[in-house]
Amino acid sequence: MWDRNRSEGYPLRRREVVEHLIKDLDDLLIVAGLGAPAWDITAVGDRDLNYPLWGAMGGAAMIGLGLALAQPDRRVLVITGDGDMLMGMGSLATIALQRPPNLSIIVLDNERYGETGMQATHTAGPVNLAEVAHACGFEQAATIYDADEFDQATPAILEGEGPIFFDIKIRAEEPPLILPPRDGAHLKDRFRMALLGPAKGVNPAI
């Protein structure tokens, strides 16, 4: 039986979770799935090493994988939602096969499709994303329900050997929109410039 209203009572709140993770980590490479996760990282502060997606639903985890493989000495954190992860579920198998040690994925799971009207997602029913990740081969994959579990998981998310996957159950709510720049080319160029420097950061042909 689906309980559409269950997530309205979850204690963890999306903006607080994201701020706790990223507020003091200027060197962290962050990929945010489209919609609310992109607003969440921008609420903490728009920064050049943020890569918020305005589209490409289902693509956040795979973009994070590519970045982690290309930059093995940098920590990569993917912050996405349950709708995005459900659409890109097959990416978990590829990530587990590649086993990037510097990649963490967290899903802000409010059990809703926040961008289309807050309809219930499959995670409001029987689908457990952490169990899917574990079945794909993630050695560290779990669901987080409260502040104590989140505090215990934080060191692993930021420093543990990956790939790491945590599905964080958050309250279903709609905080104020705090939008990153809308120009995709600008977001790409500033990210590359910040990561690679002026000599390699911008390719006029792209």
Backbone as CSV, one residue per row, in Angstrom:
resi,resn,N_x,N_y,N_z,CA_x,CA_y,CA_z,C_x,C_y,C_z
1,MET,0.839,-1.196,0.000,0.000,0.000,0.000,0.879,1.253,0.000
2,TRP,0.631,2.136,-0.932,1.380,3.386,-0.998,0.853,4.365,0.030
3,ASP,1.748,4.980,0.760,1.375,6.032,1.698,1.926,7.343,1.162
4,ARG,1.134,8.051,0.389,1.598,9.257,-0.274,2.011,10.340,0.710
5,ASN,1.437,10.316,1.895,1.690,11.379,2.865,2.799,11.056,3.861
6,ARG,3.393,9.877,3.748,4.402,9.472,4.734,5.548,10.467,4.829
7,SER,6.017,10.945,3.677,7.214,11.784,3.678,6.971,13.167,4.275
8,GLU,5.727,13.546,4.465,5.457,14.831,5.097,5.887,14.850,6.560
9,GLY,6.106,13.668,7.140,6.509,13.592,8.535,7.975,13.290,8.764
10,TYR,8.761,13.153,7.700,10.178,12.865,7.894,10.868,14.053,8.568
11,PRO,11.767,13.796,9.519,12.376,14.911,10.270,13.443,15.679,9.504
12,LEU,14.169,15.020,8.618,15.249,15.698,7.905,14.680,16.608,6.815
13,ARG,15.326,17.771,6.643,14.860,18.764,5.671,15.969,19.038,4.667
14,ARG,15.585,19.168,3.421,16.551,19.152,2.329,17.604,20.242,2.426
15,ARG,17.211,21.455,2.703,18.184,22.542,2.719,19.179,22.371,3.869
16,GLU,18.716,21.872,4.989,19.603,21.661,6.127,20.595,20.532,5.850
17,VAL,20.129,19.472,5.208,21.009,18.359,4.856,22.113,18.826,3.913
18,VAL,21.737,19.547,2.873,22.709,19.982,1.883,23.690,20.978,2.484
19,GLU,23.208,21.923,3.260,24.110,22.893,3.878,25.110,22.207,4.786
20,HIS,24.648,21.249,5.556,25.537,20.529,6.468,26.668,19.840,5.703
21,LEU,26.371,19.336,4.523,27.364,18.588,3.759,28.382,19.475,3.061
22,ILE,27.939,20.602,2.495,28.810,21.285,1.536,29.248,22.690,1.931
23,LYS,28.752,23.240,3.029,28.946,24.666,3.275,30.407,25.074,3.421
24,ASP,31.270,24.202,3.910,32.664,24.584,4.167,33.661,23.869,3.264
25,LEU,33.190,23.267,2.182,34.066,22.446,1.345,34.210,23.075,-0.032
26,ASP,35.120,24.025,-0.137,35.270,24.779,-1.377,35.858,23.950,-2.510
27,ASP,36.573,22.875,-2.204,37.222,22.074,-3.243,36.373,20.913,-3.731
28,LEU,35.218,20.698,-3.138,34.353,19.585,-3.504,33.746,19.819,-4.887
29,LEU,33.782,18.808,-5.741,33.148,18.874,-7.056,31.726,18.358,-6.918
30,ILE,30.754,19.224,-7.188,29.356,18.898,-6.913,28.556,18.872,-8.200
31,VAL,27.868,17.768,-8.428,26.902,17.651,-9.516,25.525,17.550,-8.877
32,ALA,24.609,18.430,-9.282,23.266,18.428,-8.710,22.242,18.083,-9.786
33,GLY,21.386,17.131,-9.492,20.324,16.774,-10.417,19.365,17.926,-10.639
34,LEU,18.623,17.839,-11.741,17.741,18.940,-12.106,16.691,19.197,-11.038
35,GLY,16.244,20.451,-10.988,15.187,20.812,-10.060,15.698,21.119,-8.672
36,ALA,14.986,20.621,-7.672,15.224,21.013,-6.294,16.660,20.815,-5.817
37,PRO,17.369,19.721,-6.146,18.761,19.624,-5.699,19.635,20.764,-6.207
38,ALA,19.372,21.232,-7.435,20.129,22.375,-7.954,19.806,23.638,-7.174
39,TRP,18.544,23.820,-6.788,18.181,24.984,-5.978,18.842,24.858,-4.600
40,ASP,18.902,23.627,-4.076,19.452,23.416,-2.727,20.927,23.793,-2.649
41,ILE,21.723,23.365,-3.632,23.152,23.711,-3.556,23.349,25.205,-3.769
42,THR,22.499,25.825,-4.570,22.619,27.264,-4.803,22.224,28.048,-3.568
43,ALA,21.295,27.525,-2.781,20.906,28.185,-1.537,22.082,28.271,-0.570
44,VAL,22.975,27.298,-0.622,24.169,27.336,0.225,25.163,28.366,-0.303
45,GLY,25.183,28.553,-1.603,26.078,29.527,-2.223,26.425,29.102,-3.634
46,ASP,26.188,29.979,-4.599,26.559,29.674,-5.975,28.074,29.726,-6.099
47,ARG,28.687,28.664,-6.580,30.145,28.562,-6.656,30.529,27.915,-7.971
48,ASP,31.753,28.191,-8.404,32.183,27.746,-9.724,32.284,26.232,-9.842
49,LEU,32.541,25.536,-8.744,32.664,24.083,-8.791,31.344,23.369,-8.521
50,ASN,30.249,24.105,-8.607,28.920,23.499,-8.665,28.555,23.245,-10.116
51,TYR,27.990,22.091,-10.407,27.474,21.822,-11.746,26.007,21.414,-11.625
52,PRO,25.109,22.409,-11.570,23.687,22.111,-11.463,23.097,21.795,-12.834
53,LEU,22.298,20.766,-12.911,21.681,20.380,-14.174,20.317,21.052,-14.320
54,TRP,20.126,21.686,-15.454,18.816,22.266,-15.785,17.953,21.284,-16.568
55,GLY,18.544,20.218,-16.995,17.819,19.205,-17.760,18.474,17.861,-17.520
56,ALA,18.437,16.986,-18.541,19.123,15.687,-18.461,18.632,14.856,-17.288
57,MET,17.311,14.756,-17.132,16.788,13.955,-16.024,17.294,12.521,-16.127
58,GLY,17.790,12.032,-15.009,18.360,10.703,-14.952,19.849,10.667,-15.198
59,GLY,20.458,11.813,-15.491,21.859,11.835,-15.875,22.843,12.232,-14.804
60,ALA,22.387,12.653,-13.637,23.302,13.207,-12.638,24.359,12.198,-12.196
61,ALA,23.952,10.975,-11.913,24.906,9.981,-11.416,25.963,9.653,-12.459
62,MET,25.562,9.569,-13.732,26.532,9.246,-14.776,27.495,10.401,-15.042
63,ILE,27.006,11.639,-14.942,27.914,12.778,-15.054,28.915,12.748,-13.905
64,GLY,28.432,12.420,-12.722,29.337,12.284,-11.579,30.365,11.192,-11.791
65,LEU,29.959,10.077,-12.397,30.900,8.994,-12.683,31.995,9.465,-13.631
66,GLY,31.599,10.110,-14.714,32.596,10.592,-15.668,33.569,11.556,-15.036
67,LEU,33.049,12.444,-14.209,33.903,13.418,-13.536,34.857,12.733,-12.563
68,ALA,34.352,11.754,-11.824,35.199,11.043,-10.859,36.317,10.271,-11.551
69,LEU,36.018,9.686,-12.701,37.041,8.954,-13.433,38.081,9.899,-14.034
70,ALA,37.620,11.074,-14.488,38.528,12.037,-15.101,39.385,12.775,-14.079
71,GLN,38.880,12.872,-12.839,39.575,13.609,-11.782,39.729,12.708,-10.550
72,PRO,40.553,11.680,-10.639,40.625,10.692,-9.557,41.168,11.236,-8.244
73,ASP,41.800,12.400,-8.275,42.344,12.980,-7.047,41.396,13.973,-6.390
74,ARG,40.213,14.149,-6.951,39.232,15.086,-6.402,38.002,14.330,-5.928
75,ARG,37.383,14.835,-4.857,36.150,14.231,-4.351,34.973,14.748,-5.157
76,VAL,34.142,13.829,-5.620,32.961,14.166,-6.395,31.725,13.751,-5.602
77,LEU,30.802,14.700,-5.446,29.554,14.439,-4.739,28.389,14.720,-5.678
78,VAL,27.588,13.706,-5.922,26.350,13.855,-6.677,25.210,14.014,-5.681
79,ILE,24.458,15.084,-5.839,23.272,15.330,-5.011,22.082,15.359,-5.955
80,THR,21.207,14.392,-5.829,20.083,14.333,-6.758,18.814,13.916,-6.023
81,GLY,17.732,13.788,-6.768,16.448,13.447,-6.166,16.016,12.042,-6.543
82,ASP,14.960,11.582,-5.895,14.490,10.228,-6.148,13.943,10.070,-7.566
83,GLY,13.288,11.103,-8.093,12.780,11.010,-9.458,13.899,10.854,-10.465
84,ASP,14.956,11.644,-10.310,16.118,11.557,-11.191,16.778,10.198,-11.074
85,MET,16.951,9.697,-9.859,17.621,8.428,-9.652,16.799,7.272,-10.196
86,LEU,15.486,7.353,-10.069,14.632,6.306,-10.628,14.780,6.251,-12.144
87,MET,14.861,7.417,-12.783,15.011,7.431,-14.233,16.378,6.922,-14.661
88,GLY,17.402,7.153,-13.838,18.752,6.713,-14.182,19.207,5.517,-13.378
89,MET,18.304,4.640,-13.001,18.656,3.548,-12.092,19.731,2.634,-12.662
90,GLY,19.729,2.460,-13.971,20.733,1.593,-14.573,22.147,2.105,-14.397
91,SER,22.295,3.396,-14.149,23.632,3.944,-13.946,24.313,3.351,-12.722
92,LEU,23.541,2.912,-11.749,24.132,2.344,-10.542,24.940,1.089,-10.851
93,ALA,24.479,0.293,-11.822,25.224,-0.908,-12.202,26.562,-0.540,-12.829
94,THR,26.561,0.476,-13.690,27.799,0.904,-14.334,28.768,1.496,-13.322
95,ILE,28.255,2.296,-12.405,29.116,2.900,-11.380,29.736,1.824,-10.489
96,ALA,28.935,0.846,-10.100,29.466,-0.230,-9.260,30.529,-1.030,-10.002
97,LEU,30.370,-1.191,-11.307,31.360,-1.917,-12.095,32.669,-1.129,-12.200
98,GLN,32.560,0.197,-12.376,33.745,1.038,-12.505,34.437,1.303,-11.174
99,ARG,33.676,1.321,-10.103,34.180,1.451,-8.735,35.069,2.675,-8.510
100,PRO,34.632,3.873,-8.857,35.455,5.054,-8.560,35.516,5.295,-7.057
101,PRO,36.707,5.334,-6.468,36.806,5.463,-5.013,36.502,6.861,-4.504
102,ASN,36.421,7.828,-5.394,36.231,9.224,-5.005,34.818,9.736,-5.263
103,LEU,33.862,8.835,-5.491,32.494,9.235,-5.833,31.503,8.870,-4.737
104,SER,30.724,9.861,-4.327,29.597,9.639,-3.418,28.320,10.144,-4.083
105,ILE,27.256,9.405,-3.896,25.953,9.791,-4.425,24.975,9.850,-3.263
106,ILE,24.306,10.989,-3.121,23.211,11.043,-2.159,21.929,11.404,-2.901
107,VAL,20.872,10.756,-2.506,19.551,11.009,-3.069,18.707,11.686,-2.002
108,LEU,18.228,12.883,-2.306,17.299,13.578,-1.423,15.910,13.048,-1.749
109,ASP,15.470,12.099,-0.969,14.290,11.295,-1.311,13.060,11.778,-0.536
110,ASN,12.290,12.646,-1.175,11.039,13.095,-0.557,9.839,12.301,-1.056
111,GLU,10.112,11.262,-1.863,9.078,10.376,-2.390,8.083,11.113,-3.275
112,ARG,8.574,12.192,-3.905,7.706,13.016,-4.763,8.452,13.456,-6.018
113,TYR,7.679,13.692,-7.074,8.188,14.383,-8.258,7.940,15.870,-8.056
114,GLY,8.958,16.561,-7.536,8.779,17.937,-7.101,8.568,18.931,-8.219
115,GLU,9.038,18.618,-9.422,8.967,19.602,-10.498,7.674,19.515,-11.298
116,THR,6.860,18.514,-11.045,5.665,18.319,-11.874,4.372,18.265,-11.072
117,GLY,4.443,18.641,-9.781,3.209,18.677,-9.005,3.208,17.869,-7.729
118,MET,4.372,17.367,-7.322,4.514,16.613,-6.063,3.753,15.295,-6.079
119,GLN,3.679,14.673,-7.266,3.089,13.338,-7.321,4.014,12.333,-6.627
120,ALA,3.436,11.289,-6.064,4.234,10.264,-5.379,5.112,9.513,-6.365
121,THR,6.370,9.276,-5.981,7.257,8.439,-6.787,7.180,6.994,-6.301
122,HIS,7.921,6.142,-6.965,7.934,4.721,-6.608,8.508,4.485,-5.220
123,THR,9.333,5.425,-4.721,9.916,5.224,-3.394,8.907,5.454,-2.280
124,ALA,7.735,6.013,-2.618,6.646,6.066,-1.642,6.016,4.696,-1.471
125,GLY,6.325,3.804,-2.395,5.846,2.431,-2.339,6.971,1.473,-1.991
126,PRO,7.100,0.386,-2.741,8.037,-0.667,-2.336,9.476,-0.465,-2.773
127,VAL,9.780,0.532,-3.605,11.125,0.657,-4.163,12.089,1.243,-3.140
128,ASN,13.185,0.541,-2.881,14.223,0.988,-1.963,15.503,1.201,-2.765
129,LEU,15.859,2.454,-2.995,16.994,2.771,-3.861,18.317,2.277,-3.287
130,ALA,18.460,2.316,-1.976,19.702,1.833,-1.370,19.872,0.335,-1.601
131,GLU,18.786,-0.410,-1.532,18.871,-1.845,-1.796,19.185,-2.112,-3.262
132,VAL,18.672,-1.276,-4.152,19.022,-1.399,-5.567,20.522,-1.185,-5.752
133,ALA,21.053,-0.112,-5.127,22.484,0.166,-5.238,23.306,-0.994,-4.677
134,HIS,22.893,-1.515,-3.555,23.615,-2.630,-2.947,23.587,-3.854,-3.862
135,ALA,22.434,-4.125,-4.458,22.326,-5.263,-5.363,23.187,-5.086,-6.603
136,CYS,23.409,-3.834,-7.006,24.261,-3.560,-8.162,25.740,-3.745,-7.842
137,GLY,26.093,-3.705,-6.564,27.478,-3.918,-6.189,28.099,-2.845,-5.319
138,PHE,27.321,-1.846,-4.909,27.833,-0.860,-3.960,28.022,-1.539,-2.604
139,GLU,29.242,-1.485,-2.086,29.481,-2.093,-0.779,28.909,-1.240,0.341
140,GLN,28.862,0.067,0.134,28.304,0.963,1.145,27.093,1.667,0.545
141,ALA,25.919,1.222,0.950,24.664,1.788,0.478,23.630,1.608,1.577
142,ALA,22.959,2.699,1.944,22.008,2.632,3.053,20.971,3.741,2.914
143,THR,19.877,3.564,3.636,18.830,4.577,3.718,18.951,5.288,5.059
144,ILE,18.853,6.605,5.022,18.964,7.433,6.223,17.613,8.053,6.521
145,TYR,17.196,7.954,7.783,15.875,8.446,8.166,15.907,9.587,9.171
146,ASP,17.008,9.756,9.917,16.987,10.762,10.978,18.359,11.411,11.127
147,ALA,18.438,12.383,12.019,19.649,13.176,12.174,20.819,12.352,12.681
148,ASP,20.579,11.423,13.577,21.669,10.598,14.099,22.287,9.754,12.987
149,GLU,21.446,9.144,12.164,21.955,8.344,11.054,22.708,9.224,10.054
150,PHE,22.205,10.420,9.826,22.856,11.338,8.900,24.226,11.763,9.424
151,ASP,24.304,12.092,10.703,25.586,12.480,11.295,26.603,11.344,11.197
152,GLN,26.151,10.118,11.406,27.056,8.976,11.320,27.532,8.745,9.890
153,ALA,26.673,9.059,8.920,27.010,8.808,7.516,27.865,9.910,6.905
154,THR,27.845,11.097,7.473,28.509,12.240,6.857,29.994,12.015,6.573
155,PRO,30.786,11.490,7.512,32.206,11.268,7.199,32.404,10.337,6.002
156,ALA,31.582,9.317,5.896,31.702,8.402,4.761,31.359,9.111,3.456
157,ILE,30.312,9.935,3.471,29.909,10.653,2.264,31.034,11.542,1.765
158,LEU,31.713,12.203,2.666,32.714,13.201,2.279,34.123,12.655,2.162
159,GLU,34.403,11.526,2.800,35.784,11.052,2.841,35.936,9.559,2.606
160,GLY,34.863,8.795,2.661,34.969,7.345,2.578,35.337,6.863,1.188
161,GLU,35.823,5.618,1.120,36.182,5.041,-0.169,34.932,4.616,-0.913
162,GLY,34.763,5.162,-2.085,33.571,4.928,-2.871,33.687,3.727,-3.795
163,PRO,32.658,3.541,-4.590,31.483,4.418,-4.648,30.567,4.220,-3.445
164,ILE,29.971,5.310,-3.024,29.125,5.336,-1.836,27.746,5.842,-2.239
165,PHE,26.719,5.246,-1.667,25.342,5.630,-1.998,24.519,5.729,-0.715
166,PHE,23.893,6.895,-0.516,22.953,7.048,0.588,21.664,7.653,0.067
167,ASP,20.580,7.002,0.390,19.242,7.522,0.111,18.748,8.198,1.383
168,ILE,18.618,9.513,1.346,18.279,10.283,2.536,16.812,10.679,2.472
169,LYS,16.027,10.138,3.363,14.598,10.443,3.400,14.394,11.839,3.985
170,ILE,13.792,12.708,3.193,13.582,14.092,3.613,12.111,14.441,3.564
171,ARG,11.765,15.468,4.296,10.377,15.921,4.355,9.913,16.432,2.988
172,ALA,8.705,16.093,2.626,8.113,16.623,1.393,7.686,18.061,1.635
173,GLU,8.417,18.986,1.042,8.125,20.403,1.199,8.659,21.133,-0.025
174,GLU,8.275,22.369,-0.183,8.693,23.168,-1.322,9.301,24.478,-0.826
175,PRO,10.597,24.470,-0.492,11.244,25.699,-0.013,11.349,26.722,-1.140
176,PRO,11.628,27.977,-0.806,11.719,29.013,-1.834,12.764,28.680,-2.890
177,LEU,12.470,29.045,-4.131,13.407,28.809,-5.221,14.605,29.744,-5.108
178,ILE,15.794,29.181,-5.174,17.032,29.956,-5.260,17.788,29.369,-6.441
179,LEU,17.719,30.045,-7.574,18.113,29.448,-8.834,19.564,29.761,-9.198
180,PRO,20.273,28.775,-9.749,21.599,29.041,-10.310,21.456,29.724,-11.664
181,PRO,22.553,30.162,-12.269,22.469,30.708,-13.621,21.790,29.720,-14.567
182,ARG,21.049,30.251,-15.531,20.283,29.403,-16.444,21.048,29.010,-17.701
183,ASP,22.165,29.647,-17.962,22.918,29.437,-19.199,23.808,28.198,-19.052
184,GLY,23.452,27.116,-19.752,24.203,25.879,-19.629,25.643,25.994,-20.082
185,ALA,25.887,26.749,-21.153,27.258,26.931,-21.633,28.100,27.669,-20.597
186,HIS,27.491,28.655,-19.966,28.212,29.387,-18.913,28.540,28.466,-17.745
187,LEU,27.593,27.647,-17.318,27.833,26.733,-16.204,28.959,25.761,-16.544
188,LYS,28.935,25.249,-17.765,29.996,24.322,-18.192,31.351,25.019,-18.192
189,ASP,31.401,26.199,-18.792,32.689,26.888,-18.932,33.266,27.303,-17.583
190,ARG,32.424,27.806,-16.698,32.970,28.254,-15.409,33.439,27.063,-14.588
191,PHE,32.733,25.927,-14.696,33.156,24.726,-13.975,34.510,24.254,-14.497
192,ARG,34.647,24.170,-15.809,35.907,23.724,-16.392,37.045,24.681,-16.068
193,MET,36.765,25.968,-16.106,37.791,26.954,-15.790,38.265,26.805,-14.343
194,ALA,37.309,26.636,-13.423,37.658,26.496,-12.011,38.422,25.203,-11.748
195,LEU,38.083,24.169,-12.510,38.698,22.869,-12.288,40.056,22.745,-12.977
196,LEU,40.159,23.243,-14.209,41.345,23.003,-15.023,42.244,24.208,-15.179
197,GLY,41.726,25.400,-14.854,42.514,26.606,-15.025,42.308,27.217,-16.401
198,PRO,42.770,28.440,-16.596,42.483,29.174,-17.829,43.089,28.547,-19.076
199,ALA,44.185,27.831,-18.946,44.816,27.249,-20.121,43.987,26.138,-20.741
200,LYS,43.256,25.400,-19.915,42.512,24.237,-20.400,41.006,24.364,-20.179
201,GLY,40.607,25.369,-19.426,39.220,25.391,-18.954,38.178,25.655,-19.988
202,VAL,38.481,26.440,-21.010,37.460,26.814,-21.981,37.929,26.417,-23.364
203,ASN,37.128,25.637,-24.038,37.398,25.221,-25.408,36.405,25.926,-26.328
204,PRO,36.851,26.915,-27.101,35.919,27.673,-27.918,35.146,26.823,-28.901
205,ALA,35.641,25.637,-29.216,34.958,24.796,-30.201,33.767,24.060,-29.616
206,ILE,33.613,24.079,-28.293,32.518,23.349,-27.642,31.408,24.321,-27.269
